[in-house]
Structures are given as structure tokens and as C-alpha cells.
Amino acid sequence: MLGVWYKEYPFGATGGSEFYDAEETLTDKNGDFEIKGQGLLVLSFIDEMNVLIFKAGYEYIGFGPWVSLKGQGFKEYKTSYDPVTKTKVTAPVFDPKERVHWEGDKAIIPLKKLTIDEMRKSGLPSRPPIPVEKMKLLTSEINKARVMLRLEPFDLGENNK
């Protein structure tokens, strides 16, 4: 699991944001993970945490705001064709209403184990725009999946950001 924070610049002609910090974690033997967060950020312009959940051999949860897991989901959509109605159907790639169960502030997110064919169809996560040294665990998991798919693992190198 990767948590990423950006600092927002709401002032000026264009506004914008830049990378602030990231934290990675692995699940424990029970499949649980925890990211502590950034603490109280009143008037800091630090945006909410974005998350990417990925484990080689399993479906992945795309990059989006943590709070979206409680609401409408991430802003990634897939389009398919419904042969009965003969129309295109657009649905969220990850719909939290169907998949996320909450125990207080703890999200329970079961990940489906994928076959090699399903892995090929779903693809691998894109690299978030953060420094490489902040995503070593994610890079390792993506490389495990690349090997499973008989692809060359990639080396981002120390100087490549």
C-alpha cells in the first residue's frame, strides 16, 4: 500500500500542487496494513492522502483519495458494451460501495486473486508522480507481477525520478 500527500497551492493565477511526502507499507500476516498519516495539518495546504493498493497476483486499487473509499470511488472508469441494451456501460473501476466494509475507521478491502489472463487484461499500476526512493516496495511488487507475466522487470535506478 502506498499513501501519497501533495501540497496544494490555491493562490496565484494557476494554483497547483507538488509532491509533499509518501509512505509505503506491507500487510501483516493477517492482511492488515496501517499508515499513520501526517498528523494534524490545519492551515498547511497538505491535501488528503491518496492511496494505491497493489499486491502481485491480485487486483489493484487505483490511485485516488482515501476518502473516496467511503464514497463514489476513484475517478477511473471502464467502459463495456451491454449486448442486451446495445449500449455502452460506464462503471467505476473500483466501486467501494460493493467492496469496502468499514469497522470504525478501519477499511476492509478484500482483493481478488487473479489468474495470469486476468492480470494481463487488468494491467499493472502506473507509476505515481513521486520520487523513486519513496516507492521501493511498490516497484518490487510491480516487478514480481512483471515476472509472473513473463515481462522484464524494470530498474528505475537511483538517479531516475
NUGU-608031 format. One record per atom (N, C-alpha, C): x, y, z; atom name. Coordinates in Angstrom, 1 decimal. Example, Ala and Ser with C-alpha at 12.3 -4.5 7.8 and 13.67 -1.06 7.14 Angstrom:
<pts>
+--------+--------+--------+------+
!   east !  north !     up ! atom !
+--------+--------+--------+------+
!   13.2 !   -5.7 !    7.8 !    N !
!   12.3 !   -4.5 !    7.8 !   CA !
!   13.2 !   -3.3 !    7.8 !    C !
!   12.8 !   -2.2 !    7.1 !    N !
!   13.7 !   -1.1 !    7.1 !   CA !
!   12.9 !    0.0 !    7.9 !    C !
+--------+--------+--------+------+
</pts>
This chain:
<pts>
+--------+--------+--------+------+
!   east !  north !     up ! atom !
+--------+--------+--------+------+
!    0.8 !   -1.2 !    0.0 !    N !
!    0.0 !    0.0 !    0.0 !   CA !
!    0.9 !    1.2 !    0.0 !    C !
!    0.5 !    2.2 !   -0.8 !    N !
!    1.3 !    3.4 !   -0.9 !   CA !
!    0.3 !    4.6 !   -0.6 !    C !
!    0.7 !    5.4 !    0.3 !    N !
!    0.0 !    6.6 !    0.7 !   CA !
!    0.8 !    7.8 !    0.2 !    C !
!    0.2 !    8.8 !   -0.5 !    N !
!    0.9 !    9.9 !   -1.0 !   CA !
!    0.1 !   11.2 !   -0.6 !    C !
!    0.9 !   12.2 !   -0.2 !    N !
!    0.3 !   13.5 !    0.1 !   CA !
!    1.0 !   14.6 !   -0.8 !    C !
!    0.1 !   15.5 !   -1.3 !    N !
!    0.6 !   16.6 !   -2.1 !   CA !
!    0.3 !   17.9 !   -1.3 !    C !
!    1.1 !   18.9 !   -1.6 !    N !
!    0.9 !   20.3 !   -1.0 !   CA !
!    0.2 !   21.1 !   -2.1 !    C !
!   -1.0 !   21.6 !   -1.8 !    N !
!   -1.7 !   22.4 !   -2.7 !   CA !
!   -1.4 !   23.9 !   -2.6 !    C !
!   -1.3 !   24.5 !   -3.7 !    N !
!   -1.1 !   26.0 !   -3.8 !   CA !
!   -2.3 !   26.6 !   -4.4 !    C !
!   -3.3 !   27.0 !   -3.6 !    N !
!   -4.5 !   27.5 !   -4.1 !   CA !
!   -4.5 !   29.0 !   -4.6 !    C !
!   -3.4 !   29.6 !   -4.4 !    N !
!   -3.3 !   31.1 !   -4.7 !   CA !
!   -2.5 !   31.2 !   -6.0 !    C !
!   -2.7 !   32.4 !   -6.6 !    N !
!   -2.0 !   32.7 !   -7.9 !   CA !
!   -2.9 !   32.4 !   -9.0 !    C !
!   -2.3 !   32.7 !  -10.2 !    N !
!   -3.1 !   32.6 !  -11.4 !   CA !
!   -3.5 !   31.1 !  -11.7 !    C !
!   -2.6 !   30.2 !  -11.5 !    N !
!   -2.9 !   28.8 !  -11.9 !   CA !
!   -3.1 !   27.9 !  -10.7 !    C !
!   -2.7 !   28.2 !   -9.5 !    N !
!   -2.7 !   27.3 !   -8.4 !   CA !
!   -1.8 !   26.1 !   -8.7 !    C !
!   -2.1 !   25.0 !   -8.2 !    N !
!   -1.3 !   23.8 !   -8.5 !   CA !
!   -0.9 !   23.0 !   -7.2 !    C !
!   -0.1 !   22.0 !   -7.4 !    N !
!    0.3 !   21.2 !   -6.3 !   CA !
!    1.7 !   20.6 !   -6.6 !    C !
!    2.3 !   20.1 !   -5.5 !    N !
!    3.6 !   19.4 !   -5.7 !   CA !
!    3.7 !   18.3 !   -4.6 !    C !
!    4.5 !   17.3 !   -4.9 !    N !
!    4.7 !   16.2 !   -4.0 !   CA !
!    5.1 !   16.7 !   -2.6 !    C !
!    4.5 !   16.2 !   -1.6 !    N !
!    4.9 !   16.5 !   -0.2 !   CA !
!    5.6 !   15.4 !    0.5 !    C !
!    4.9 !   14.2 !    0.5 !    N !
!    5.5 !   13.0 !    1.2 !   CA !
!    4.8 !   11.8 !    0.7 !    C !
!    5.4 !   10.6 !    1.0 !    N !
!    4.8 !    9.3 !    0.7 !   CA !
!    5.2 !    8.3 !    1.8 !    C !
!    4.4 !    7.4 !    2.0 !    N !
!    4.7 !    6.3 !    2.9 !   CA !
!    4.2 !    5.0 !    2.3 !    C !
!    5.1 !    3.9 !    2.4 !    N !
!    4.7 !    2.6 !    2.0 !   CA !
!    4.5 !    1.7 !    3.2 !    C !
!    3.8 !    0.7 !    3.0 !    N !
!    3.7 !   -0.4 !    4.0 !   CA !
!    3.3 !   -1.7 !    3.3 !    C !
!    3.6 !   -2.8 !    4.0 !    N !
!    3.1 !   -4.1 !    3.6 !   CA !
!    2.1 !   -4.6 !    4.5 !    C !
!    1.3 !   -5.6 !    4.1 !    N !
!    0.3 !   -6.2 !    5.0 !   CA !
!    1.0 !   -7.1 !    6.0 !    C !
!    0.4 !   -7.3 !    7.2 !    N !
!    1.0 !   -8.2 !    8.1 !   CA !
!    0.4 !   -9.6 !    7.8 !    C !
!    0.7 !  -10.6 !    8.7 !    N !
!    0.2 !  -12.0 !    8.4 !   CA !
!   -1.3 !  -12.1 !    8.3 !    C !
!   -2.0 !  -11.1 !    8.9 !    N !
!   -3.5 !  -11.1 !    8.8 !   CA !
!   -4.0 !  -10.4 !    7.6 !    C !
!   -3.1 !   -9.8 !    6.8 !    N !
!   -3.5 !   -9.0 !    5.6 !   CA !
!   -3.8 !   -7.6 !    6.0 !    C !
!   -3.5 !   -7.1 !    7.2 !    N !
!   -3.8 !   -5.8 !    7.6 !   CA !
!   -2.6 !   -4.9 !    7.3 !    C !
!   -2.9 !   -3.6 !    7.1 !    N !
!   -1.8 !   -2.6 !    6.9 !   CA !
!   -2.3 !   -1.3 !    7.6 !    C !
!   -1.3 !   -0.5 !    7.9 !    N !
!   -1.6 !    0.7 !    8.6 !   CA !
!   -0.6 !    1.8 !    8.1 !    C !
!   -1.1 !    3.0 !    7.8 !    N !
!   -0.3 !    4.1 !    7.5 !   CA !
!   -0.7 !    5.2 !    8.5 !    C !
!    0.2 !    5.7 !    9.3 !    N !
!   -0.1 !    6.7 !   10.3 !   CA !
!   -0.6 !    8.0 !    9.9 !    C !
!   -0.2 !    8.4 !    8.7 !    N !
!   -0.6 !    9.7 !    8.2 !   CA !
!    0.3 !   10.8 !    8.6 !    C !
!   -0.1 !   12.1 !    8.4 !    N !
!    0.8 !   13.2 !    8.6 !   CA !
!    0.5 !   14.0 !    9.8 !    C !
!   -0.5 !   13.6 !   10.6 !    N !
!   -0.8 !   14.3 !   11.8 !   CA !
!   -1.8 !   15.5 !   11.5 !    C !
!   -1.9 !   16.4 !   12.4 !    N !
!   -2.8 !   17.5 !   12.3 !   CA !
!   -2.2 !   18.5 !   11.3 !    C !
!   -2.9 !   18.8 !   10.2 !    N !
!   -2.4 !   19.6 !    9.1 !   CA !
!   -3.2 !   20.9 !    8.9 !    C !
!   -3.7 !   21.5 !   10.0 !    N !
!   -4.5 !   22.7 !    9.9 !   CA !
!   -3.7 !   23.8 !    9.2 !    C !
!   -4.3 !   24.4 !    8.2 !    N !
!   -3.7 !   25.6 !    7.5 !   CA !
!   -2.3 !   25.2 !    6.9 !    C !
!   -2.1 !   24.0 !    6.6 !    N !
!   -0.8 !   23.6 !    6.0 !   CA !
!   -0.9 !   23.4 !    4.5 !    C !
!   -2.1 !   23.4 !    3.9 !    N !
!   -2.3 !   23.2 !    2.5 !   CA !
!   -1.9 !   21.8 !    2.0 !    C !
!   -1.7 !   20.9 !    3.0 !    N !
!   -1.4 !   19.5 !    2.6 !   CA !
!   -2.8 !   18.8 !    2.3 !    C !
!   -2.9 !   18.2 !    1.1 !    N !
!   -4.1 !   17.6 !    0.7 !   CA !
!   -4.3 !   16.2 !    1.4 !    C !
!   -5.5 !   15.7 !    1.3 !    N !
!   -5.8 !   14.4 !    1.9 !   CA !
!   -4.9 !   13.3 !    1.2 !    C !
!   -4.7 !   12.2 !    1.9 !    N !
!   -3.9 !   11.1 !    1.4 !   CA !
!   -4.5 !   10.5 !    0.2 !    C !
!   -3.7 !   10.2 !   -0.8 !    N !
!   -4.1 !    9.4 !   -2.0 !   CA !
!   -3.5 !    8.0 !   -1.7 !    C !
!   -4.2 !    7.0 !   -2.2 !    N !
!   -3.7 !    5.6 !   -1.9 !   CA !
!   -3.6 !    4.8 !   -3.2 !    C !
!   -2.7 !    3.9 !   -3.3 !    N !
!   -2.6 !    2.9 !   -4.3 !   CA !
!   -2.4 !    1.6 !   -3.6 !    C !
!   -3.3 !    0.6 !   -3.8 !    N !
!   -3.1 !   -0.7 !   -3.1 !   CA !
!   -2.8 !   -1.7 !   -4.2 !    C !
!   -1.7 !   -2.4 !   -4.0 !    N !
!   -1.3 !   -3.4 !   -5.0 !   CA !
!   -0.5 !   -4.5 !   -4.4 !    C !
!   -0.8 !   -5.7 !   -4.8 !    N !
!    0.0 !   -6.9 !   -4.4 !   CA !
!    0.0 !   -7.8 !   -5.7 !    C !
!    1.3 !   -8.2 !   -6.1 !    N !
!    1.4 !   -9.0 !   -7.3 !   CA !
!    0.5 !  -10.2 !   -7.2 !    C !
!   -0.2 !  -10.5 !   -8.3 !    N !
!   -1.1 !  -11.6 !   -8.4 !   CA !
!   -2.5 !  -11.3 !   -7.9 !    C !
!   -2.8 !  -10.1 !   -7.5 !    N !
!   -4.1 !   -9.7 !   -7.0 !   CA !
!   -4.6 !   -8.5 !   -7.8 !    C !
!   -5.9 !   -8.2 !   -7.8 !    N !
!   -6.3 !   -7.0 !   -8.4 !   CA !
!   -5.7 !   -5.8 !   -7.6 !    C !
!   -5.7 !   -4.7 !   -8.3 !    N !
!   -5.1 !   -3.5 !   -7.6 !   CA !
!   -6.2 !   -2.4 !   -7.5 !    C !
!   -6.1 !   -1.6 !   -6.5 !    N !
!   -7.0 !   -0.5 !   -6.3 !   CA !
!   -6.2 !    0.8 !   -6.8 !    C !
!   -6.8 !    1.4 !   -7.8 !    N !
!   -6.1 !    2.6 !   -8.5 !   CA !
!   -5.8 !    3.7 !   -7.5 !    C !
!   -5.0 !    4.6 !   -8.0 !    N !
!   -4.5 !    5.8 !   -7.3 !   CA !
!   -5.6 !    6.8 !   -7.1 !    C !
!   -6.0 !    7.1 !   -5.9 !    N !
!   -7.1 !    8.1 !   -5.6 !   CA !
!   -7.1 !    8.4 !   -4.2 !    C !
!   -8.0 !    9.4 !   -3.8 !    N !
!   -8.1 !    9.9 !   -2.4 !   CA !
!   -8.7 !    8.8 !   -1.5 !    C !
!   -8.1 !    8.7 !   -0.3 !    N !
!   -8.5 !    7.7 !    0.7 !   CA !
!  -10.0 !    7.9 !    1.0 !    C !
!  -10.5 !    9.1 !    1.1 !    N !
!  -11.9 !    9.3 !    1.4 !   CA !
!  -12.8 !    8.8 !    0.3 !    C !
!  -12.3 !    8.6 !   -0.9 !    N !
!  -13.2 !    8.1 !   -2.0 !   CA !
!  -13.6 !    6.7 !   -1.7 !    C !
!  -12.8 !    6.0 !   -0.8 !    N !
!  -13.2 !    4.6 !   -0.5 !   CA !
!  -14.5 !    4.6 !    0.3 !    C !
!  -14.9 !    5.7 !    0.9 !    N !
!  -16.1 !    5.8 !    1.6 !   CA !
!  -17.3 !    6.4 !    0.8 !    C !
!  -16.9 !    6.8 !   -0.4 !    N !
!  -18.0 !    7.4 !   -1.3 !   CA !
!  -18.1 !    6.8 !   -2.6 !    C !
!  -17.9 !    7.7 !   -3.6 !    N !
!  -18.1 !    7.3 !   -5.0 !   CA !
!  -17.0 !    6.5 !   -5.7 !    C !
!  -15.9 !    6.4 !   -5.0 !    N !
!  -14.8 !    5.6 !   -5.6 !   CA !
!  -13.9 !    6.5 !   -6.4 !    C !
!  -12.8 !    5.9 !   -6.9 !    N !
!  -11.8 !    6.7 !   -7.6 !   CA !
!  -12.4 !    7.1 !   -9.0 !    C !
!  -11.8 !    8.2 !   -9.6 !    N !
!  -12.3 !    8.7 !  -10.8 !   CA !
!  -11.7 !    8.0 !  -12.0 !    C !
!  -11.6 !    6.7 !  -11.9 !    N !
!  -11.2 !    5.8 !  -13.0 !   CA !
!  -12.4 !    5.0 !  -13.4 !    C !
!  -12.7 !    5.0 !  -14.7 !    N !
!  -13.9 !    4.2 !  -15.2 !   CA !
!  -13.5 !    3.3 !  -16.3 !    C !
!  -14.3 !    2.2 !  -16.4 !    N !
!  -14.1 !    1.3 !  -17.5 !   CA !
!  -15.4 !    1.3 !  -18.3 !    C !
!  -15.3 !    1.1 !  -19.6 !    N !
!  -16.4 !    1.1 !  -20.5 !   CA !
!  -16.6 !   -0.3 !  -21.1 !    C !
!  -17.8 !   -0.8 !  -21.1 !    N !
!  -18.0 !   -2.1 !  -21.7 !   CA !
!  -19.3 !   -1.9 !  -22.5 !    C !
!  -19.6 !   -3.0 !  -23.3 !    N !
!  -20.8 !   -2.9 !  -24.1 !   CA !
!  -21.8 !   -3.9 !  -23.6 !    C !
!  -23.0 !   -3.5 !  -23.4 !    N !
!  -24.1 !   -4.3 !  -23.0 !   CA !
!  -24.9 !   -4.8 !  -24.2 !    C !
!  -24.7 !   -6.1 !  -24.6 !    N !
!  -25.4 !   -6.6 !  -25.8 !   CA !
!  -26.9 !   -6.6 !  -25.7 !    C !
!  -27.5 !   -6.7 !  -24.5 !    N !
!  -28.9 !   -6.7 !  -24.4 !   CA !
!  -29.5 !   -5.3 !  -24.7 !    C !
!  -29.0 !   -4.3 !  -24.1 !    N !
!  -29.5 !   -2.9 !  -24.3 !   CA !
!  -28.8 !   -2.3 !  -25.5 !    C !
!  -27.7 !   -2.9 !  -26.0 !    N !
!  -27.0 !   -2.4 !  -27.2 !   CA !
!  -26.4 !   -1.0 !  -26.9 !    C !
!  -25.9 !   -0.8 !  -25.7 !    N !
!  -25.4 !    0.5 !  -25.3 !   CA !
!  -24.0 !    0.3 !  -24.6 !    C !
!  -23.3 !    1.4 !  -24.5 !    N !
!  -22.0 !    1.4 !  -23.8 !   CA !
!  -22.4 !    1.6 !  -22.3 !    C !
!  -21.7 !    0.9 !  -21.4 !    N !
!  -21.9 !    1.0 !  -20.0 !   CA !
!  -20.6 !    1.4 !  -19.3 !    C !
!  -20.7 !    2.5 !  -18.6 !    N !
!  -19.6 !    3.0 !  -17.9 !   CA !
!  -19.7 !    2.7 !  -16.4 !    C !
!  -18.7 !    2.2 !  -15.8 !    N !
!  -18.8 !    1.8 !  -14.4 !   CA !
!  -17.4 !    2.2 !  -13.7 !    C !
!  -17.4 !    2.5 !  -12.4 !    N !
!  -16.1 !    2.7 !  -11.8 !   CA !
!  -15.2 !    1.5 !  -11.8 !    C !
!  -13.9 !    1.7 !  -12.0 !    N !
!  -13.0 !    0.5 !  -12.0 !   CA !
!  -13.1 !   -0.1 !  -10.6 !    C !
!  -13.2 !    0.7 !   -9.6 !    N !
!  -13.3 !    0.1 !   -8.2 !   CA !
!  -14.5 !    0.8 !   -7.5 !    C !
!  -15.6 !    0.1 !   -7.3 !    N !
!  -16.7 !    0.7 !   -6.6 !   CA !
!  -16.7 !    0.3 !   -5.2 !    C !
!  -16.4 !    1.3 !   -4.3 !    N !
!  -16.3 !    1.0 !   -2.9 !   CA !
!  -17.6 !    0.6 !   -2.2 !    C !
!  -18.7 !    1.0 !   -2.8 !    N !
!  -20.0 !    0.6 !   -2.1 !   CA !
!  -20.2 !   -0.9 !   -2.1 !    C !
!  -19.6 !   -1.6 !   -3.2 !    N !
!  -19.7 !   -3.0 !   -3.3 !   CA !
!  -18.6 !   -3.7 !   -2.6 !    C !
!  -17.5 !   -3.1 !   -2.4 !    N !
!  -16.3 !   -3.8 !   -2.0 !   CA !
!  -15.7 !   -3.5 !   -0.6 !    C !
!  -15.9 !   -2.2 !   -0.2 !    N !
!  -15.2 !   -1.8 !    1.1 !   CA !
!  -16.2 !   -1.9 !    2.2 !    C !
!  -15.8 !   -2.6 !    3.3 !    N !
!  -16.6 !   -2.7 !    4.5 !   CA !
!  -15.8 !   -2.0 !    5.6 !    C !
!  -16.5 !   -1.3 !    6.4 !    N !
!  -15.9 !   -0.4 !    7.5 !   CA !
!  -16.2 !   -1.0 !    8.8 !    C !
!  -15.1 !   -1.0 !    9.7 !    N !
!  -15.2 !   -1.3 !   11.1 !   CA !
!  -14.6 !    0.0 !   11.8 !    C !
!  -15.5 !    0.9 !   12.1 !    N !
!  -15.0 !    2.2 !   12.6 !   CA !
!  -14.2 !    2.9 !   11.4 !    C !
!  -13.0 !    3.3 !   11.7 !    N !
!  -12.2 !    3.9 !   10.7 !   CA !
!  -11.3 !    2.9 !    9.9 !    C !
!  -11.5 !    1.7 !   10.2 !    N !
!  -10.7 !    0.6 !    9.5 !   CA !
!  -11.5 !    0.1 !    8.3 !    C !
!  -10.8 !    0.2 !    7.1 !    N !
!  -11.4 !   -0.3 !    5.9 !   CA !
!  -11.0 !   -1.7 !    5.6 !    C !
!  -12.0 !   -2.5 !    5.3 !    N !
!  -11.7 !   -3.9 !    5.0 !   CA !
!  -11.9 !   -4.0 !    3.5 !    C !
!  -10.8 !   -4.3 !    2.7 !    N !
!  -10.9 !   -4.3 !    1.3 !   CA !
!  -10.4 !   -5.7 !    0.8 !    C !
!  -11.3 !   -6.6 !    0.6 !    N !
!  -10.8 !   -7.9 !    0.0 !   CA !
!  -10.3 !   -7.7 !   -1.4 !    C !
!   -9.2 !   -8.3 !   -1.7 !    N !
!   -8.6 !   -8.2 !   -3.1 !   CA !
!   -8.8 !   -9.6 !   -3.7 !    C !
!   -9.3 !   -9.6 !   -5.0 !    N !
!   -9.5 !  -10.8 !   -5.7 !   CA !
!   -8.1 !  -11.3 !   -6.2 !    C !
!   -7.8 !  -12.6 !   -6.0 !    N !
!   -6.7 !  -13.2 !   -6.6 !   CA !
!   -6.9 !  -13.4 !   -8.1 !    C !
!   -6.0 !  -13.0 !   -8.9 !    N !
!   -6.2 !  -13.0 !  -10.4 !   CA !
!   -5.4 !  -14.2 !  -11.1 !    C !
!   -6.0 !  -14.7 !  -12.1 !    N !
!   -5.2 !  -15.6 !  -13.0 !   CA !
!   -4.3 !  -14.8 !  -13.8 !    C !
!   -3.4 !  -15.4 !  -14.5 !    N !
!   -2.4 !  -14.7 !  -15.4 !   CA !
!   -3.2 !  -14.0 !  -16.5 !    C !
!   -4.2 !  -14.6 !  -17.1 !    N !
!   -5.0 !  -13.9 !  -18.1 !   CA !
!   -5.7 !  -12.7 !  -17.6 !    C !
!   -6.2 !  -12.8 !  -16.3 !    N !
!   -6.9 !  -11.6 !  -15.7 !   CA !
!   -5.9 !  -10.5 !  -15.4 !    C !
!   -4.6 !  -10.9 !  -15.0 !    N !
!   -3.6 !   -9.9 !  -14.8 !   CA !
!   -3.2 !   -9.2 !  -16.1 !    C !
!   -3.2 !  -10.0 !  -17.2 !    N !
!   -2.9 !   -9.3 !  -18.5 !   CA !
!   -3.9 !   -8.3 !  -18.9 !    C !
!   -5.2 !   -8.7 !  -18.7 !    N !
!   -6.3 !   -7.8 !  -19.1 !   CA !
!   -6.4 !   -6.6 !  -18.2 !    C !
!   -6.1 !   -6.7 !  -16.9 !    N !
!   -6.3 !   -5.6 !  -16.0 !   CA !
!   -5.1 !   -4.7 !  -16.0 !    C !
!   -3.9 !   -5.2 !  -16.4 !    N !
!   -2.7 !   -4.4 !  -16.5 !   CA !
!   -2.1 !   -4.1 !  -15.1 !    C !
!   -1.0 !   -3.4 !  -15.1 !    N !
!   -0.3 !   -3.1 !  -13.9 !   CA !
!   -0.5 !   -1.6 !  -13.5 !    C !
!   -0.3 !   -1.3 !  -12.3 !    N !
!   -0.4 !    0.2 !  -11.9 !   CA !
!    0.6 !    1.0 !  -12.6 !    C !
!    0.1 !    2.2 !  -12.9 !    N !
!    1.1 !    3.3 !  -13.4 !   CA !
!    1.8 !    3.8 !  -12.3 !    C !
!    3.0 !    4.3 !  -12.6 !    N !
!    3.9 !    4.9 !  -11.5 !   CA !
!    3.4 !    6.2 !  -11.1 !    C !
!    3.0 !    6.4 !   -9.8 !    N !
!    2.6 !    7.8 !   -9.4 !   CA !
!    3.7 !    8.8 !   -9.6 !    C !
!    3.4 !   10.0 !   -9.7 !    N !
!    4.5 !   11.1 !   -9.9 !   CA !
!    5.1 !   11.4 !   -8.6 !    C !
!    5.9 !   10.5 !   -8.1 !    N !
!    6.6 !   10.7 !   -6.8 !   CA !
!    8.1 !   10.2 !   -6.9 !    C !
!    9.0 !   10.6 !   -6.1 !    N !
!   10.4 !   10.2 !   -6.1 !   CA !
!   10.5 !    8.6 !   -6.0 !    C !
!   11.3 !    8.0 !   -6.8 !    N !
!   11.5 !    6.6 !   -6.8 !   CA !
!   11.8 !    6.0 !   -5.4 !    C !
!   12.6 !    6.7 !   -4.6 !    N !
!   13.0 !    6.2 !   -3.3 !   CA !
!   11.8 !    6.1 !   -2.3 !    C !
!   10.7 !    6.8 !   -2.7 !    N !
!    9.5 !    6.7 !   -1.8 !   CA !
!    8.6 !    5.6 !   -2.2 !    C !
!    9.0 !    4.8 !   -3.3 !    N !
!    8.1 !    3.7 !   -3.7 !   CA !
!    8.9 !    2.4 !   -4.0 !    C !
!    9.8 !    2.1 !   -3.2 !    N !
!   10.6 !    0.9 !   -3.4 !   CA !
!    9.8 !   -0.4 !   -3.3 !    C !
!    8.9 !   -0.5 !   -2.3 !    N !
!    8.0 !   -1.6 !   -2.1 !   CA !
!    7.1 !   -1.8 !   -3.3 !    C !
!    6.5 !   -0.7 !   -3.7 !    N !
!    5.6 !   -0.8 !   -4.9 !   CA !
!    6.3 !   -1.2 !   -6.1 !    C !
!    7.5 !   -0.7 !   -6.4 !    N !
!    8.3 !   -1.1 !   -7.5 !   CA !
!    8.6 !   -2.6 !   -7.4 !    C !
!    9.0 !   -3.1 !   -6.2 !    N !
!    9.3 !   -4.5 !   -6.1 !   CA !
!    8.0 !   -5.4 !   -6.4 !    C !
!    6.8 !   -5.0 !   -5.9 !    N !
!    5.6 !   -5.7 !   -6.2 !   CA !
!    5.3 !   -5.7 !   -7.7 !    C !
!    5.5 !   -4.5 !   -8.4 !    N !
!    5.2 !   -4.4 !   -9.8 !   CA !
!    6.2 !   -5.4 !  -10.6 !    C !
!    7.4 !   -5.4 !  -10.1 !    N !
!    8.4 !   -6.3 !  -10.8 !   CA !
!    8.1 !   -7.8 !  -10.6 !    C !
!    7.5 !   -8.1 !   -9.4 !    N !
!    7.1 !   -9.5 !   -9.2 !   CA !
!    6.0 !   -9.8 !  -10.2 !    C !
!    5.1 !   -8.9 !  -10.4 !    N !
!    4.0 !   -9.1 !  -11.3 !   CA !
!    4.5 !   -9.2 !  -12.8 !    C !
!    5.5 !   -8.4 !  -13.1 !    N !
!    6.0 !   -8.4 !  -14.4 !   CA !
!    6.7 !   -9.8 !  -14.7 !    C !
!    7.4 !  -10.3 !  -13.7 !    N !
!    8.0 !  -11.6 !  -13.9 !   CA !
!    6.9 !  -12.7 !  -14.1 !    C !
!    5.8 !  -12.6 !  -13.3 !    N !
!    4.7 !  -13.5 !  -13.4 !   CA !
!    4.1 !  -13.5 !  -14.8 !    C !
!    4.1 !  -12.3 !  -15.5 !    N !
!    3.6 !  -12.1 !  -16.8 !   CA !
!    4.7 !  -12.3 !  -17.9 !    C !
!    5.8 !  -12.8 !  -17.5 !    N !
!    7.0 !  -13.1 !  -18.4 !   CA !
!    7.5 !  -11.8 !  -19.1 !    C !
!    7.4 !  -10.7 !  -18.3 !    N !
!    8.0 !   -9.4 !  -18.8 !   CA !
!    9.3 !   -9.1 !  -18.1 !    C !
!   10.1 !   -8.3 !  -18.7 !    N !
!   11.3 !   -7.9 !  -18.0 !   CA !
!   11.0 !   -7.0 !  -16.8 !    C !
!   11.6 !   -7.3 !  -15.7 !    N !
!   11.4 !   -6.3 !  -14.6 !   CA !
!   12.1 !   -5.0 !  -14.9 !    C !
!   11.7 !   -3.9 !  -14.4 !    N !
!   12.4 !   -2.7 !  -14.7 !   CA !
!   13.2 !   -2.2 !  -13.5 !    C !
!   14.2 !   -1.5 !  -13.9 !    N !
!   15.1 !   -0.9 !  -12.9 !   CA !
!   15.0 !    0.6 !  -13.0 !    C !
!   14.5 !    1.3 !  -12.0 !    N !
!   14.3 !    2.7 !  -12.1 !   CA !
!   15.6 !    3.5 !  -11.7 !    C !
!   16.5 !    2.8 !  -11.1 !    N !
!   17.8 !    3.4 !  -10.8 !   CA !
!   17.7 !    4.4 !   -9.8 !    C !
!   18.8 !    4.7 !   -9.1 !    N !
!   18.8 !    5.7 !   -8.1 !   CA !
!   18.7 !    7.2 !   -8.6 !    C !
!   19.1 !    7.4 !   -9.8 !    N !
!   19.0 !    8.8 !  -10.3 !   CA !
!   17.8 !    9.1 !  -11.1 !    C !
!   17.0 !    8.1 !  -11.3 !    N !
!   15.8 !    8.2 !  -12.1 !   CA !
!   14.6 !    8.5 !  -11.2 !    C !
!   14.0 !    9.7 !  -11.4 !    N !
!   12.8 !   10.1 !  -10.6 !   CA !
!   11.6 !   10.3 !  -11.4 !    C !
+--------+--------+--------+------+
</pts>
